[in-house]
């Protein structure tokens, strides 16, 4: 039956009261498990599992009724989370006890069957089984030795590969250094050639000026020899050294 409505939502629901009783019983039951063994422990564990299933059902009913009554979502989630966490703790204990019980049972059954098998064998069969086990052990050791040898061979091959790659890298670096040196020399030669060409151009310009001057002198002399008066010389004839004009 549902508890109080939204105005008194802080009060406990009937499902919450039942959950508190179940959790108390589960705690006491798990404390008793360590003191029991065999069939009694298995029976108690079965009862505890049923109680945990009932607690799970009660949590769902509480959530449904609280939501119907309009309980605030944050309060509902908080209260539900507390119950779920406590139930999960008991579920973890149940799994731990179940696993430990199963392992003990399996070990006891295996040991029992192995003992019965050995007791039913005669001396010859026991010796044959011993030889077979020794043979299997030797085979396993040989297989392990082969794996170790293969691993060492792979390691040696890897080291050789890395060494070869290192030598290749060193050669590449040397080639790059040689290319850099060659390019540096080429730039220097180009600069020298450029300077030489500029010097040659200056010399050619000077030579050209000298040749033009010589040609001009020759032309003037030829003109004078032919009696050709130059515009400059005619102006000098028209000038009177004593200050008179013609």
HELIX and SHEET records of a PDB file:
HELIX    1   1 UNK A    6  UNK A    8  5                                   3    
HELIX    2   2 UNK A   14  UNK A   33  1                                  20    
HELIX    3   3 UNK A   39  UNK A   68  1                                  30    
HELIX    4   4 UNK A   73  UNK A  119  1                                  47    
HELIX    5   5 UNK A  123  UNK A  225  1                                 103    
HELIX    6   6 UNK A  231  UNK A  237  1                                   7    
END                                                                             
